[in-house]
Amino acid sequence: MVGPARPLFVLFGSSIVQLSFSNGGWGAILSDIYARKADIITRGYYGWNSTRALQILDQVFPKDAAVQPSLVIVYFGGNDSMGPHSSGLGPHVPLPEYVENMKKIATHLKSLSDKTRIIFLSCPPVNEARVRDNSSFFSELVRTNELCRTYSEACIELCLELGVKVIDLWTAFQKREDWLNACFIKDGVHLAAEGSKIVVEEILKVLKEAEWEPSLHWKSMPSEFPEDSGYDLVASDGKTTLNPTEWTFHREMQWD
């Protein structure tokens, strides 16, 4: 552990989380936005579903940890929603079991701390044509937008019931006309940079609107070591220095 201690944001989920620092991913974007404000770490696992998540929930989020996360963003559902395999193997989780699993995850996270905030991400759509084109490695691969929609709606309904913030990625992606081609890498499932930008935009919207104390929106959080220094770059007057703490000019997008 290095200091000073910052608020801890944990991204917990399947490969959408594991790959969130790849391809201009949403985890990497959030880390840039929250530089000097919060530490963002991933606990993402390729191919995992909500049942496997429950098996290691206490290891990832021990209740007796000295430091508990300020924010946990949870994504499971894409693998759960895949059609069942005839062998009985594979990541498919029946819808009622998925809902119960997600309820248990939410309940555990809520118990960590009075200040631990939670956001669930619902299942986004997929590019079915690309999924089919890249399915030769798998047996009986069934991944459809109708299944994604069903699990997305179940996740949203559960979160409304539990009072947990939820982002409807199923709808958010499809607001963009070219979402089928713009939002995914070649497998049709995992996110390209444009898809990740949608995720970040939706997360920041929730954080800005949430009536949480303290606020976890980046513009409301204090920066680390914000004081003026004579070692900063010298301004054009040749006499004063410029405090760079809140500079954002380097960003391709100026996030709200």
Disulfide bonds with the S-S distance in Angstrom:
none
